């Protein structure tokens, strides 16, 4: 099969031409050969690489992480076991995101329940109370932080013993 031009590659990989160029600039794809006319020519395996990048990106990996994974393709010492560390870290990152989303969900549920109980109370008053509460918390936090800074400034400074010069 003849090499692919960028438009055909993009179509077969289900991305746009700019995506292929971007991946190339980021070092995710090897630099293609060029025709005398300047057109890029890609080997057919590039379709699979681009699709792999999109698939791994869909799993939550950054392009930097994907670049590292793709580099393992050409590393003779790379094993499936050696890739598990990166996969485990990504799984832990996703678990942390899930916990954060569950906390957000819980907060929103509590807000909905609280608002339903308040029912016919004016929304503006509730928002204003919340704004006041947040402002007071910030001021209290600032005051506490300033107090800690002042304590540090007021703490006696340790003096180093004077060195005795040789007479």
C-alpha positions in Angstrom: 0.0 0.0 0.0 1.3 3.5 -0.8 2.0 5.8 2.1 -0.9 8.0 3.4 -1.2 11.7 3.0 -2.3 13.7 6.1 -5.9 14.1 5.0 -6.4 10.4 4.4 -4.6 9.5 7.7 -6.8 12.0 9.6 -10.0 10.6 8.1 -9.0 6.9 8.8 -8.0 7.8 12.4 -11.2 9.8 12.9 -9.4 13.0 13.9 -8.9 16.3 12.0 -5.7 17.3 10.2 -4.7 19.8 12.9 -4.8 16.9 15.5 -2.2 15.0 13.4 0.0 18.0 13.1 -0.3 18.7 16.8 0.6 15.2 17.7 3.6 15.5 15.4 4.8 18.7 17.0 4.4 17.2 20.5 6.5 14.2 19.5 3.7 11.7 19.8 4.2 10.8 16.1 7.4 10.4 14.4 8.2 13.0 11.7 6.9 11.7 8.4 8.8 11.5 5.2 8.0 14.1 2.7 7.4 14.0 -1.1 9.4 16.4 -3.2 6.3 18.5 -3.3 6.4 18.8 0.5 3.4 16.7 1.3 3.8 14.5 4.3 3.7 10.7 3.8 2.7 8.5 6.7 3.1 4.8 7.1 -0.1 2.9 7.7 0.8 2.0 11.3 0.3 5.8 12.0 -3.5 5.2 11.8 -3.2 2.8 14.7 -0.9 5.1 16.7 -3.3 8.0 16.4 -6.3 5.9 17.4 -4.3 4.5 20.3 -3.5 8.1 21.5 -7.2 9.0 21.3 -8.1 5.8 23.2 -5.6 6.3 25.9 -6.6 10.0 26.2 -10.1 8.8 26.7 -8.9 6.8 29.7 -7.8 10.1 31.3 -4.1 10.1 30.4 -2.4 13.4 29.6 -0.5 13.7 26.3 2.8 13.8 28.3 1.8 10.5 29.9 0.8 9.1 26.5 4.2 10.1 25.0 5.9 8.1 27.7 3.7 5.1 27.1 4.3 5.3 23.3 8.0 5.5 23.9 7.8 2.1 25.6 6.9 0.7 22.1 10.5 1.0 21.1 12.1 0.1 24.4 13.4 -3.5 24.3 13.5 -3.7 28.1 9.9 -2.6 28.6 7.5 -5.3 29.8 3.8 -5.4 30.6 4.7 -5.5 34.3 6.8 -2.3 33.9 3.8 -0.4 32.6 1.7 -1.4 35.6 3.2 1.4 37.8 1.9 4.1 35.5 -1.5 2.4 35.2 -1.8 2.0 39.0 -1.0 5.7 39.5 -3.7 6.7 37.0 -6.2 4.4 38.7 -5.4 6.0 42.1 -5.8 9.5 40.5 -9.2 8.4 39.1 -10.2 7.0 42.5 -9.3 10.4 44.1 -11.4 12.2 41.4 -14.3 9.9 42.1 -14.0 10.7 45.8 -14.0 14.4 45.1 -17.0 14.1 42.8 -18.8 12.1 45.4 -18.1 14.9 48.0 -19.5 17.5 45.5 -22.5 15.3 44.9 -23.1 15.0 48.6 -22.8 18.7 49.1 -25.3 19.4 46.2 -27.7 16.8 47.7 -27.6 18.5 51.1 -28.1 21.9 49.4 -31.1 20.7 47.5 -32.6 19.2 50.7 -31.9 22.3 52.7 -33.4 24.5 50.0 -36.5 22.3 49.7 -37.0 22.6 53.5 -36.8 26.4 53.2 -39.3 26.3 50.3 -41.0 29.7 50.2 -38.2 31.7 51.8 -36.7 34.4 49.5 -33.6 33.3 47.6 -31.9 36.6 47.9 -31.8 36.4 51.7 -30.3 32.9 51.6 -27.6 34.0 49.1 -26.8 37.1 51.1 -26.4 35.1 54.3 -24.1 32.7 52.5 -22.0 35.6 51.1 -21.7 37.1 54.6 -20.7 33.7 56.0 -18.0 33.2 53.4 -16.7 36.8 53.9 -16.6 36.3 57.7 -14.7 33.0 57.3 -12.2 34.7 55.0 -11.7 37.6 57.4 -11.4 35.2 60.4 -8.8 33.1 58.4 -6.9 36.2 57.5 -6.9 37.4 61.2 -5.7 34.0 62.3 -3.0 34.0 59.7 -1.9 37.5 60.7 -1.8 36.4 64.4 0.4 33.5 63.6 2.8 35.8 61.6 2.9 38.2 64.5 3.7 35.4 66.9 6.6 34.4 64.7 7.9 38.0 64.6 7.5 38.4 68.4 9.3 35.1 69.2 12.7 35.7 70.6 15.4 35.3 68.0 18.0 32.7 68.8 21.4 34.3 68.9 24.3 32.5 67.6 27.3 32.4 69.9 30.0 35.0 69.0 32.9 33.4 67.4 36.2 34.0 69.2 38.9 35.3 67.0 42.4 34.0 67.4 44.6 36.4 69.4 
